[in-house]
C-alpha cells in the first residue's frame, strides 16, 4: 500500500450515443417552455436562465450539427469515450453532435404537450440533473473525512478516503479548507493506525497539504503531529520512513518554528539512525542529507551561524561518511550538506574535529571521479561533482589553517 498511487478522480464519461440522446431531451424541453424569442438563449429546464458557454442559440447549434452531419461519420466516431469536466460541457457537445432532423421532430412533439405535461417533464429532468450533478471538491473532501471519522468504516474505505484526499488537497485553497472541514485531526490520528499503509498514506497527505503552505504547516504543528512523524522515521519499513521524511520536510521547510520543534523532538537523532543503519537504502539516505543541507542553508540565510544539532558529533560523522558511499547522487548531496555545515561551524578546533575523516573521504572520492570522467556517459556529471568536491576541500583546509594559526598565536 505504501507505494500505491492515489486513484484519479472520475470525470463525467458517457458514450456519445447516450450523451446525445440525453442532451436532445433536455434541449427540446426549452422551446416548449416558450420563454424567449427565437435566436435568444432559452430558459433552462430548472426555471433559471441558462447562458451557453458558446454564446450560441439552439438554431446556430443545430446548423453546426447539420454541417457536421454532412461531413461524414468519422468525426462522430472519434468522439467516443470523450471525457467532460462538467455536465454543461457534455450537454453542449452532445447537442452539437445530435441529428438535427431528429431534434426538430422532437421539438414539434414537445410543442404539442399541455402545460401540466410540460411541468411534469421539467420536474423529471430537474431530478435527473440533480442526480448527475458533479460534487464540488469541498463536498468530496467532506465525504472522505466522514469515512475517516467513521469507526466502522472498512480498511479499504479508509485507504480510499486517504487516496482521494491526497489528490484533493493539492490545490492550496483545498489544503486550507482541511482544518475548516475537520480533516486535520482524523488525518493525524491515522498516523497511529495499526496498518502501515494507512499510516504511510496519512503522512503523505499531511506532507502534500503542508508543502509551501505556512498556514497548514502551523496548524499541523499545533496538533503535535511532528512527534509521531519522527517516530515513524525509525520504522524498518523504507516506505513508511520515506513518507515520514517527506511530511517532516514539508512541515519545517521555510518554517523556523517547525525546525525548532524538530530539534526539540530529537529529530536529528532519527536522521542519524537512518544514515547509520546499514540496511537502509541509498534512496532514504539521499532524503536525509538533502533535508540536512536545506536546514543548514536555512540557518545560514537567517544569520544563525551555529546550529544546535552541530553538537552531535556522531551525526556529523555519519554525514561525512556518506561521501564514501559509492552512489554519485548521494555523494553530491552529502557534499552539499557538508559545505553548508562547514559554514555553520565556528573557528574552533573542537568544531572541526567533528569532520574527522573528511580529508580521506574527499581523496577517495577524487580517485573515483577520475575513473568516471573517462566514461563518456558520466563524464559531465562527474566533472560537476569534482568542482563541488574541490570547493569543499578548499573550504575545509581554510578553516583548518585558520584554527591552527589561532592556536599558534
N, C-alpha and C positions, 0 to 999 in steps of 0.2 A: 504493500500500500504506500510505503514511504516515497517510492518513485513514481507513483501514479500521477498522471497529468489530469488537471481538472477538466470535467466534461464541458464542451462548448454549449452555450445557451442555445436553445432551439429557436428558430425563426419560423414565421408563418410559411409553410410549404404546402402547396396544393398542386395536383395535376392540372394542366392547362384546361382540360375539358371541364372539370368540376368548378374551377375558378370562374371560367367563362359563364357557365350556367348560373352560378350563384350571383355573379355581378349583373347578369342580364335581368334577373328577377328584381334586384334592388333598383337598378336603373329605371326599369319600366314602371315602377310604382311612383316615381317622381312626376312624370307627365300626368298621371291620373290624379295627383294631388291638386294639380291646376293652380299652383301658387304664383307663377310668374309668366311673363310673356315669352314667346318663342325667341331663342337667341340669348336668353339670360341664364345665369346659373339657377337651377331649380331648387325648391326647398327639399330638405333631406327627409328621409323616412322617419326620423326620430323627432320631427317637429322643429328642428333647428336649421337655419340656413347653412348650406354646405358650400364652401368655396373650393373648387377643384384646384389642386396644385398646378395643373397645366394652364389654368386660366381659360379653358375652352368649354363651350357648352356642349350639350349632347349632340347637336347637329354636326358640329365640327368633328367630334369623336367618331360619329357614325360615318362621316365622309372619309376620314382617315382609315377606319376599319374596312370600308368598301374598297379603298385603294389598295390596302394591304391584301385583301382577299383576291384581287385581280393579279397580285404579284406571285401567286402560287402558294403551295403549302410548305415550302422549305422553311420560311421564317417561323411559321407557327410550330413546326416540329422542333425547331431549335430552342423554343421556349419551355419545353417540357422539363420539369424538375427545377424551374426557376425559384429562387428564394426571394421573399419580400420582408422588409423590415417592419412594415405596418399593414394593417388591413386596408387603409386608404390606398396605399401603393398597389396592393394586389387588385383592388377594385378598378382603379384607373387603367391598369394594364389589361385586365380581363375585359373591360368594356370595349377598349380599343381593338381587341383581338376577337370579338364576337362577330357572328354572322349578321350583317346589317339588315338583311331581309327578315330574318327571324326576330330581330329586335323590333322592327316595325309591326310585324304581325302580332307580337305580344303586346305592344303598345296599344293597338286597336282593341284587343281583348280587354285590357285593363280599363280603357276609357269607358267600356260598357258596364263596369261594376257600379253598384249603388254605393252611396256614402257609407252605409253600415258595413258592406262587404270590404270596401277600401280600408276603413278603420281597422277591421279585423286583421286584414293583411298587414297593415302597418305595425300593429302590435306584435304580430308573429315575427316580423322582420326585426323589430326592436329587441325582442327576446333572443333571437338568433345572434344579433350583433353583440349583445352583452356576453353571450357565451364565448364568442370568438375574440372578444377584446383582449389585446395583449397587456398583461400586467406590467406595471412600472417597476423600475429597479427597487424602489423602496418597498413595494409590495412583495417582490421576490425575496428581498432580504428579511422581511418580517416572517415569511413562511419558513425560511431556513433557520432563523433564530428560534422560532417556535419549536422546530424539530430538536434543536439543541437543548431547549428548556424542558422538553417532554421526556421525563424519566423512563417512560415505557417505549420510547422510540427504539427501533432495532439498530444494531450496529451499522448495517448498510445504510439506513436512513440518515444516521448521524454523519457517516462518511460523505454521503451525497450532499448533505447540507453544507458541510465544510468546503467541499469542492466548488459548490455553487457560490459560496461567499468569497472564495479566493478570486473568482472571476469578477464578482460584483464590486469588490472593494478597490479594484484597480483605479477607477476614476476618483480623484481626490474628494469630490463632493460626496460620493457614496461612502468613502472611508470616514469622512467627518460625521456622517449620519449614524455610524455604528453605535456610538455611545448613546445618541438620542433614541435609537430603536431598542436599546437594552441588549446590544450584541456583545459588548466587550467582556462583561463578567462571565457569561457562559463560555465564551471562547477561551478565556484564561483558565477557567475551571477544567476545560478539556485537556489542559496540559498535564493534569493529574490522572487522566483516564488510564485504565489498566491496559488498553490496547495501544500498541506502539504506533500503528497507523493513524489513530485519532490524535495522539499527542503530536506526532510529526506534522500532520496537516494543520493542526491548530497553530503551531509555531509558524508555519508557512504563511497562514492567513494574517497573523499578527505582524509578521515581517513585511508583508505586502502592504497592509493598511498603514503602517507607520513610516514607510520609506519616504524620505524627504517631506515629512509632514509633522511639524513640531507639535501641533495641536494633539494629534493622535499619539505621538510619542509620549507626551506628558501625561495623557490620560492613562495609557497602559502602565507607565512607570508608577503612577499614583496607586494603582491596584496591586503593585508588588510582583508583577509578572517576571521581572528580571531575576529574582532569586530562583524561581523554578526553572527558567531557561538556562541559567548557569549550571544547575544540577543536571539538566538534560545533556549538557556539553560533555559530561563524564560518561555518557552512555557507550556501551560496547558496540552499539549499532551505528554504523557510519552514517546512515540516512538520518537518524534522529539527531546525532551530534551536528551534522551539517546544517540541518534546518534550524537547530537551536542557535548556531553561529550566525546564520542568515538573519534570524529575528533580532539577535543581540546587536549585530552590526547596524541594522535598520533603526533600532531604538536609540543607540548612542551616537549615531552619525550627526555631526553638527549640533550636538546637544551636550553641553558641558555638565549639566545636572545628571544626565544619563551616564556619563563617563565617571563621575564621582560615585554614583550608586554602584556601577560595575566594579569599581575598586573596593568599595565597602563590602560587596558580596564576595570578595576574594576571587574575582573573575580571572585574574591573571594566573592564579594557580591552576585554574581549569585549562587555560591556554597552554601552560607549561605541561600539564598532564597529556594533552593531545600531542604536543611536539615530542615528548619523551617516551611515548608508548609506541613500541616497535610495530605493533600490529595495526596501527592507524595508517591509513592510506596517504599517499602524497597529495591527493586531492584535498584532504582535510587539512593537511599541514600548510598547503598553499593558502587556504582560507584564514588560518591563524596568523601567518606572517603578514598577509595583506591587511588584516584588521589591525595588527600592531603598528604597521607602517602608517596607517591612516591616523591612529590615535596619537602617535608621536608627532606627526605633521600638524595635527590639530593643536597639540600643546605648543608647538613652535609658533604657530600662527596667532595664538592668544598671548604670546610673550612669556609663557611659563617654560623656562629652560631646564627645569629639574622636575621630572615626573616621579610620583611616589613609587611606582612599580619598578623604578630603576634600582631600588634597594634589594630586589630579589635577584641575587647573583645567578642562581641556578636557572632562572628563567632566561636571562640574557645569554648564558652559555648555551642553552637549548636553541636559541635563535641563531647564534653563531654557527652551531653545528649544522644547521640546515644548508649552509653554504657548501658543505661537503657531500650532501645527498645528490646522487647522480641524476638529477632532473633539472634541466636548464631553466624551465619556467619557475620552479620552486627556488632555485638558486638566485635568479634575478630578483624575485620578491623578497628573499632573505637579505640580499644586498641593499635593497631599498630601505628595509626596516633597520638594518644596522647603520646605514648612512644617517637616518633620522635620529637614531638613538645616540650616535656619537655627538650630534649637535646638541642633544639634551644634557649630556654629562658635563660636569664642571672640570676645571683643570686640576683635578685631584687624582693622585696616583691610585687611591682606593677605587675610584670610579672606573678607571681604565683596566683595573685588574679583572673586572667582570668580562672583559673582552679577551681573556687569555685564550690562546689558540687561534685568534683571528688571523695572525700572520701566516700560520701554517695552512689554514683553510683557504686563504686568498692565493697562496702559492700553488696549492693543489688544484684550485680552480683555473689558474693561469695555464697550467700544463694541459688540463682538459680542453680549454678553449683553443689552445694551439692546434690540437688534433682536429677539433671541429671546424676551424677556419679552412682546413684543407678539403672539407666536404662542401661541395657546391650547394647542396640543399640547405645546409645550416650555416653557411658562411656569414651571411648578412646579420642574422640574429646573434651569432657567436661574437661578431665584432662589436655589436651594440652592448652586449653583456660585458665584454672585455673593457670597454670605455667606462662602464659603471664600476667594474672591479678596481680599475686603476684609481678612480675618484675616491673610492672607499679606502683604498690602501694609502693614498696620499693624505687623506684627512686623518686617518688613524696615526700615521707617522708624525704629522704635525702636532697632534695632541700629545703624543708620547714625548716628543722633543721639548714641547713647552713645559711639561711636568718635570722632565729631567733638568732643564735649565733652572727652574724654580727651586728644585731640591738642592742643586749645586750652590746657588747663590744664598 
